[in-house]
Amino acid sequence: MDVDLFAGVAVSDLQRAITWFDQLFGDAESFEPNDTERVWTVAEHRHVYVELKPEHAGHAMVTLFVDDFDAFTEAAARRGIHPETRETYDNGVHKATYRDPDGNEVGVGGAPVLT
């Protein structure tokens, strides 16, 4: 069974959210399905979208697990987006937590670096 995943984030200001998520995701392909949404393809069959829904903004929790945690966080930082927190779990997994202008949480995790 093939599955595409769309993780949704409600926002109060669509243009502000587009600017922020463009900075977070960098060169990720994006498209506008209508006047109130924007979609970023973060990996094959995996998408994050924002939708103008002010009454629900600020409550999303989305986590991406990337193959190169340091490269992702460094690239986001070069584009002006910095995590609110960074942590490393006992098993070596890394996580950076970002918050968009509405307070939605976007976590980015990465596997332990094997030497």
Secondary structure by P-SEA (a helix, b strand, c coil): cbbbbbbbbbbccaaaaaaaaaaaacccbbbbcccccccccccccccccccccccccccbbbbbbbccaaaaaaaaaaaccccccccccccbbbbbbbbcccbbbbbbbbccccc
